[in-house]
Amino acid sequence: MTYDMEKTLHKKGIIVLPDFVCNAGGVISSYVEYIGGDNEKAFHMIEEKITKNTKNVLDHSKEKSVMPRDAA
């Protein structure tokens, strides 16, 4: 999606969360594998970190009245 399309959707009140925030599960699971963790630890960490980071980005976006990508 282009940046201009994100701006258009943002102006219409449609939230677009940046892919580098919501698709971080692969990177997180690779890290858990690297440190010797199992699937349960990976899923727990993915859920925890993506939930926390998504909330932080959306809160910052709202506070600063900017698009989520800019907030991230």
BELKA-V201428 format. One record per helix or strand of 3 or more residues. SS is the DSSP state (@ for helix, = for strand). FROM is the first residue (numbers start at 1). LEN is the number of residues. If there is no record, write none. Layout:
# BELKA-V201428
ss-><SS;SS>
from-><FROM;FROM>
len-><LEN;LEN>
This chain:
# BELKA-V201428
ss-><@;@;@;@;@>
from-><3;19;25;39;68>
len-><9;4;10;26;4>
